[in-house]
Amino acid sequence: MDVNVVRVGDSLELLAELPPRSVDLVFADPPYNLQLAGELTRPDQSRVDGVEDAWDRFDDLAAYDDFTRAWLKGVQRVLKDDATLWVIGSYHNIFRVGTALQDLGFWILNDVIWRKTNPMPNFRGRRFTNAHETLIWAAKSQDAKYGFNYKAMKALNDDLQMRSDWLIPLCTGAERLKDENGKKAHSTQKPEALLHRVILAASQPGDLVLDPFLGSGTTAAVAKRLHRRYLGFERDPDYAALAKERVAKVQPVEDPALVVSDEKRQQPRVPFGWLVERGLLEPGTVLFGPQRRWSAKVRADGTLIAADCKGSIHQVGARLQGAPACNGWQFWNFDVEGKLVSIDVLRQKLRAELN
């Protein structure tokens, strides 16, 4: 399976070519079926450049529902069991998409409101200004052990829990792609800030991110920058060419370590005994507590033995301190040329080999 490419063609056909359970994250920005009737003008009678493309038109709601279920089934097949899907839409379609998701067995985790700082006004003055779009975040099933980079999201939000209402401007200025006439190259180009948050929240470096409706290439561009693999499908060859040109100019973050999440619950569990059997610590090695106040020897089975107790790194650490519990990974150190080094360094080294 080729990755880090933009493929031209129908998303349903291209999804069928992918191996099952091969994708880590899907972001989908499908047609909204806006059902626009007539030309929209401003009070000064200038024409509003809205979404009038043929790809957004369906004969009726039943046809749109059939289309939605078809591509969702394709996505469902290629998602890994613990992968997640993000779908964005407006009031025209997002409720129908949500129904289809639940009917197919997806498990909705959140609905996220993208609140636009600079929405298009309601020129006719007959409705509220439509100032938001909705994203649905869903796991493949209720039992999926999906990933969520909670700490990364909290850090991104000034050390406050990230909420489900996101205030992000529309795509404007230098980021907005233009054609040779200076007009919008794509009518529904999404801001990179939105995809940055989605990809950072629900994937890891090296994961495969799929966008079955790639459009101008925002998902692929952000995925590449954040050291994710990407795959984009786009049926319009002009849009696909635009996306390829855009993504080719993107430079990944220089140091991959800068985009790695430190979510401990997503890291593989490494028993202390694995360090011993892999030769990272030899039986008989003396481990020390802080300031060398306590010590114990490593046994071949991964337990420790001290003067008056033996057991796991946690049990012995707690017993020596007279404490009810102890995190042995943080408590114990080994000696390297007179300097104490945490045994957690060895655990991280082994984790890196396992990933």
MOSUL-V923209 format. One record per residue. N is the residue number from 0. RES is the residue in one letter. PSI is psi in degrees with one decimal (NA if undefined). OMEGA is omega in whole degrees, -180 to 180 (* if undefined). D_CENTER is the distance of its C-alpha to the mean C-alpha in whole Angstrom. Layout:
BEGIN
n | res | psi | omega | d_center
N | RES | PSI | OMEGA | D_CENTER
N | RES | PSI | OMEGA | D_CENTER
END
This chain:
BEGIN
n | res | psi | omega | d_center
0 | M | 121.2 | 178 | 21
1 | D | 137.0 | 176 | 20
2 | V | 173.0 | -176 | 17
3 | N | 43.9 | -180 | 16
4 | V | 158.1 | 171 | 19
5 | V | 121.6 | -178 | 19
6 | R | 137.8 | -180 | 21
7 | V | 125.9 | 178 | 24
8 | G | 177.4 | 179 | 25
9 | D | 130.7 | -175 | 24
10 | S | -35.7 | -180 | 21
11 | L | -42.5 | 179 | 23
12 | E | -40.8 | -179 | 25
13 | L | -35.8 | 175 | 22
14 | L | -38.5 | -179 | 20
15 | A | -20.6 | -180 | 23
16 | E | -13.9 | -178 | 23
17 | L | 147.9 | 175 | 20
18 | P | 148.7 | 176 | 20
19 | P | 149.4 | 177 | 19
20 | R | 50.4 | -176 | 17
21 | S | -4.1 | -173 | 15
22 | V | 137.8 | -178 | 12
23 | D | -29.2 | -177 | 9
24 | L | 136.2 | 174 | 6
25 | V | 131.1 | 168 | 8
26 | F | 122.9 | -176 | 9
27 | A | 128.0 | 176 | 12
28 | D | 73.2 | -173 | 15
29 | P | 169.2 | 173 | 18
30 | P | 141.2 | -176 | 22
31 | Y | -12.8 | -176 | 22
32 | N | 58.9 | -172 | 26
33 | L | -19.0 | 175 | 27
34 | Q | 40.5 | -180 | 31
35 | L | 135.2 | -179 | 32
36 | A | 109.4 | 178 | 36
37 | G | 170.6 | -178 | 38
38 | E | 137.5 | 180 | 38
39 | L | 129.0 | -180 | 36
40 | T | 157.1 | 175 | 38
41 | R | 169.9 | 178 | 38
42 | P | -28.8 | 179 | 41
43 | D | 9.4 | 178 | 43
44 | Q | 7.9 | 173 | 42
45 | S | 148.7 | -174 | 40
46 | R | 135.9 | 176 | 38
47 | V | 129.0 | -180 | 34
48 | D | 82.7 | -177 | 32
49 | G | -165.7 | -179 | 29
50 | V | 106.2 | -179 | 28
51 | E | 15.8 | -175 | 30
52 | D | 151.8 | -179 | 29
53 | A | -31.2 | -177 | 30
54 | W | -11.5 | 180 | 27
55 | D | 8.0 | -176 | 26
56 | R | 134.0 | 177 | 30
57 | F | 152.1 | -176 | 30
58 | D | -40.8 | 180 | 34
59 | D | 179.8 | -177 | 33
60 | L | -32.5 | 178 | 31
61 | A | -41.7 | 178 | 31
62 | A | -39.6 | 178 | 30
63 | Y | -40.4 | 178 | 27
64 | D | -41.7 | 179 | 26
65 | D | -43.3 | 178 | 27
66 | F | -44.5 | -178 | 25
67 | T | -46.9 | -180 | 22
68 | R | -34.8 | -180 | 23
69 | A | -48.2 | -178 | 23
70 | W | -31.4 | 177 | 20
71 | L | -37.9 | 177 | 18
72 | K | -39.2 | 177 | 20
73 | G | -42.8 | 177 | 19
74 | V | -41.4 | -180 | 16
75 | Q | -37.8 | -179 | 17
76 | R | -38.3 | -174 | 19
77 | V | -15.0 | 178 | 16
78 | L | 139.1 | 170 | 13
79 | K | 159.5 | -173 | 14
80 | D | -32.3 | -178 | 15
81 | D | 15.0 | 179 | 12
82 | A | 168.6 | 179 | 9
83 | T | 163.3 | -179 | 8
84 | L | 136.8 | 171 | 9
85 | W | 132.3 | 175 | 9
86 | V | 135.5 | 178 | 12
87 | I | 145.4 | 179 | 14
88 | G | 178.8 | 177 | 18
89 | S | -177.3 | -180 | 21
90 | Y | -17.0 | 180 | 24
91 | H | -31.7 | -171 | 25
92 | N | -19.0 | -168 | 23
93 | I | -29.1 | 179 | 20
94 | F | -34.5 | 177 | 23
95 | R | -39.3 | 177 | 24
96 | V | -42.7 | 179 | 20
97 | G | -40.7 | 177 | 20
98 | T | -45.5 | 180 | 23
99 | A | -41.2 | 178 | 22
100 | L | -49.8 | -178 | 19
101 | Q | -37.9 | 178 | 21
102 | D | -32.2 | -178 | 24
103 | L | -3.6 | 176 | 22
104 | G | 1.8 | 174 | 21
105 | F | 153.8 | -179 | 17
106 | W | 113.7 | -176 | 16
107 | I | 125.6 | -178 | 15
108 | L | -43.0 | 180 | 13
109 | N | 152.5 | 158 | 14
110 | D | 131.9 | -176 | 15
111 | V | 130.8 | 178 | 14
112 | I | 117.5 | 172 | 17
113 | W | 103.8 | -179 | 16
114 | R | 121.6 | -175 | 20
115 | K | 131.7 | 179 | 21
116 | T | -21.0 | -175 | 23
117 | N | 59.6 | -177 | 25
118 | P | 159.1 | 175 | 26
119 | M | 132.6 | 180 | 28
120 | P | 161.6 | 172 | 31
121 | N | 99.5 | -169 | 33
122 | F | -28.8 | -177 | 36
123 | R | -13.5 | 177 | 38
124 | G | 28.0 | -178 | 38
125 | R | -2.0 | 178 | 38
126 | R | 170.5 | 172 | 34
127 | F | 149.7 | 172 | 32
128 | T | 126.3 | -179 | 30
129 | N | 95.8 | -168 | 27
130 | A | 10.6 | -179 | 24
131 | H | 162.5 | 168 | 21
132 | E | 162.5 | -176 | 19
133 | T | 133.8 | 172 | 17
134 | L | 134.9 | 173 | 13
135 | I | 127.2 | 176 | 13
136 | W | 122.7 | -174 | 10
137 | A | 142.0 | 172 | 12
138 | A | 161.7 | -177 | 12
139 | K | -30.3 | 177 | 14
140 | S | 169.1 | 179 | 17
141 | Q | -28.3 | -177 | 18
142 | D | 1.7 | -176 | 19
143 | A | 137.2 | 175 | 15
144 | K | 68.9 | -174 | 14
145 | Y | 157.7 | 178 | 10
146 | G | 143.4 | 175 | 8
147 | F | 119.7 | -178 | 8
148 | N | 74.3 | -175 | 8
149 | Y | -46.4 | -177 | 11
150 | K | -38.5 | 179 | 13
151 | A | -41.5 | 179 | 11
152 | M | -38.1 | 179 | 11
153 | K | -42.0 | 179 | 14
154 | A | -39.0 | 180 | 15
155 | L | -25.2 | -176 | 14
156 | N | 34.5 | 177 | 16
157 | D | 39.2 | 177 | 19
158 | D | 25.5 | 170 | 19
159 | L | 148.1 | 178 | 19
160 | Q | 132.7 | 178 | 17
161 | M | 127.8 | 180 | 14
162 | R | 173.1 | -178 | 16
163 | S | 12.8 | 171 | 15
164 | D | 118.2 | -173 | 17
165 | W | 120.8 | 180 | 16
166 | L | 103.0 | -175 | 18
167 | I | 134.3 | -179 | 17
168 | P | 157.4 | 169 | 20
169 | L | 162.1 | 178 | 20
170 | C | 112.4 | -178 | 20
171 | T | -176.9 | 174 | 24
172 | G | -144.3 | -175 | 26
173 | A | -25.2 | -179 | 25
174 | E | -29.3 | -179 | 21
175 | R | 120.4 | -180 | 23
176 | L | 136.4 | -178 | 24
177 | K | 153.4 | 175 | 28
178 | D | -173.6 | -176 | 30
179 | E | -16.9 | 179 | 34
180 | N | 5.1 | 179 | 35
181 | G | 8.7 | 178 | 33
182 | K | 162.9 | 179 | 31
183 | K | 127.3 | -180 | 27
184 | A | -27.1 | 178 | 26
185 | H | 133.1 | -172 | 24
186 | S | -21.0 | -176 | 24
187 | T | 36.4 | 179 | 21
188 | Q | 127.1 | -180 | 19
189 | K | 149.0 | 179 | 16
190 | P | 143.3 | -180 | 16
191 | E | -29.6 | 179 | 13
192 | A | -36.4 | 179 | 13
193 | L | -45.9 | 180 | 11
194 | L | -31.7 | 176 | 9
195 | H | -45.8 | -178 | 8
196 | R | -42.2 | 180 | 8
197 | V | -49.8 | -175 | 5
198 | I | -39.6 | 179 | 3
199 | L | -31.9 | -178 | 5
200 | A | -34.2 | -164 | 5
201 | A | 19.7 | 178 | 3
202 | S | 171.4 | 178 | 4
203 | Q | 157.0 | 174 | 7
204 | P | 137.0 | -178 | 9
205 | G | -16.3 | 177 | 11
206 | D | 154.8 | 177 | 9
207 | L | 119.7 | 180 | 10
208 | V | 125.0 | -178 | 8
209 | L | 134.6 | 171 | 11
210 | D | 108.5 | -177 | 12
211 | P | -7.5 | 177 | 15
212 | F | 68.6 | -165 | 17
213 | L | -31.7 | 180 | 16
214 | G | -123.1 | -176 | 19
215 | S | -0.8 | 170 | 19
216 | G | 15.4 | -176 | 16
217 | T | -46.2 | -178 | 14
218 | T | -46.5 | -179 | 11
219 | A | -39.6 | -179 | 12
220 | A | -45.7 | -179 | 14
221 | V | -40.2 | 178 | 11
222 | A | -44.4 | 179 | 9
223 | K | -43.8 | -180 | 13
224 | R | -35.6 | -177 | 13
225 | L | 18.9 | 175 | 10
226 | H | 32.8 | 169 | 12
227 | R | 151.1 | 170 | 9
228 | R | 151.2 | -177 | 12
229 | Y | 157.8 | 175 | 12
230 | L | 123.7 | -178 | 14
231 | G | 138.3 | 176 | 15
232 | F | 134.3 | 177 | 18
233 | E | 124.3 | -175 | 21
234 | R | -20.6 | 179 | 24
235 | D | 115.2 | -176 | 26
236 | P | -30.3 | 178 | 27
237 | D | -43.8 | 176 | 27
238 | Y | -41.3 | -180 | 24
239 | A | -42.1 | 178 | 23
240 | A | -39.6 | 177 | 25
241 | L | -46.1 | -179 | 24
242 | A | -43.3 | 180 | 20
243 | K | -44.7 | 180 | 21
244 | E | -41.1 | -180 | 24
245 | R | -48.1 | -176 | 21
246 | V | -33.7 | -180 | 18
247 | A | -26.7 | -179 | 21
248 | K | -11.1 | -176 | 22
249 | V | 133.1 | 174 | 19
250 | Q | 125.3 | 177 | 19
251 | P | 153.4 | 174 | 16
252 | V | 132.8 | -169 | 16
253 | E | -45.7 | -178 | 19
254 | D | 113.3 | 180 | 19
255 | P | -27.0 | -179 | 16
256 | A | -20.4 | -179 | 16
257 | L | -11.0 | 180 | 15
258 | V | 15.2 | 180 | 12
259 | V | 130.0 | 176 | 12
260 | S | 146.6 | 178 | 11
261 | D | 29.7 | -179 | 14
262 | E | 108.1 | -174 | 13
263 | K | -34.5 | -175 | 16
264 | R | -13.5 | 178 | 16
265 | Q | -9.0 | -178 | 13
266 | Q | 145.6 | -179 | 16
267 | P | 140.8 | 179 | 19
268 | R | 132.0 | -180 | 22
269 | V | 103.9 | 175 | 25
270 | P | 148.9 | 180 | 28
271 | F | -34.8 | -179 | 31
272 | G | -25.8 | 179 | 33
273 | W | -31.1 | 178 | 31
274 | L | -35.0 | -179 | 31
275 | V | -47.7 | -176 | 35
276 | E | -22.5 | 176 | 35
277 | R | -2.0 | 177 | 33
278 | G | 10.5 | 177 | 36
279 | L | -27.7 | 171 | 33
280 | L | 130.0 | -179 | 36
281 | E | 147.1 | 171 | 39
282 | P | 136.1 | -177 | 41
283 | G | -12.1 | 177 | 44
284 | T | 135.0 | 178 | 41
285 | V | 126.2 | 174 | 42
286 | L | 149.7 | -177 | 39
287 | F | 144.1 | 170 | 40
288 | G | -177.3 | -180 | 39
289 | P | 138.2 | -179 | 38
290 | Q | 21.4 | 179 | 41
291 | R | 23.9 | -178 | 42
292 | R | -31.0 | 178 | 44
293 | W | 157.3 | 178 | 43
294 | S | 157.5 | 177 | 43
295 | A | 158.4 | -179 | 42
296 | K | 145.9 | 178 | 43
297 | V | 133.8 | 176 | 40
298 | R | 161.9 | -175 | 41
299 | A | -24.2 | -179 | 41
300 | D | 8.1 | 178 | 39
301 | G | 6.7 | 174 | 36
302 | T | 170.9 | 177 | 38
303 | L | 154.0 | 174 | 40
304 | I | 129.9 | 178 | 44
305 | A | -172.0 | -175 | 45
306 | A | -42.2 | -174 | 49
307 | D | 19.1 | 179 | 49
308 | C | 161.7 | 173 | 46
309 | K | 158.3 | -179 | 43
310 | G | -158.9 | -179 | 40
311 | S | 168.9 | 179 | 36
312 | I | -29.7 | -180 | 35
313 | H | -43.6 | -178 | 34
314 | Q | -45.2 | -178 | 37
315 | V | -40.1 | 178 | 39
316 | G | -42.7 | 179 | 38
317 | A | -44.0 | -178 | 38
318 | R | -43.4 | -178 | 42
319 | L | -32.5 | -180 | 43
320 | Q | -10.5 | -174 | 42
321 | G | 30.6 | -177 | 43
322 | A | 155.6 | 180 | 40
323 | P | -24.9 | -179 | 38
324 | A | 163.6 | -179 | 35
325 | C | 135.8 | 171 | 33
326 | N | 99.8 | -175 | 30
327 | G | -29.9 | 179 | 32
328 | W | -32.0 | 179 | 29
329 | Q | -22.4 | -174 | 30
330 | F | -42.3 | -170 | 33
331 | W | 145.7 | 180 | 35
332 | N | 156.7 | 173 | 35
333 | F | 159.5 | -174 | 37
334 | D | 126.0 | 174 | 39
335 | V | 100.7 | 180 | 39
336 | E | 45.8 | 176 | 42
337 | G | -2.0 | -180 | 43
338 | K | 136.1 | 180 | 39
339 | L | 129.8 | 179 | 37
340 | V | 131.8 | -178 | 34
341 | S | 139.6 | 177 | 31
342 | I | -15.5 | 178 | 31
343 | D | -24.1 | 176 | 27
344 | V | -40.5 | 179 | 27
345 | L | -36.0 | 178 | 28
346 | R | -43.5 | 179 | 25
347 | Q | -35.3 | 177 | 23
348 | K | -42.7 | -180 | 24
349 | L | -37.7 | 177 | 25
350 | R | -39.9 | -180 | 21
351 | A | -34.3 | 178 | 20
352 | E | -30.5 | -177 | 23
353 | L | -26.1 | -177 | 21
354 | N | NA | * | 17
END
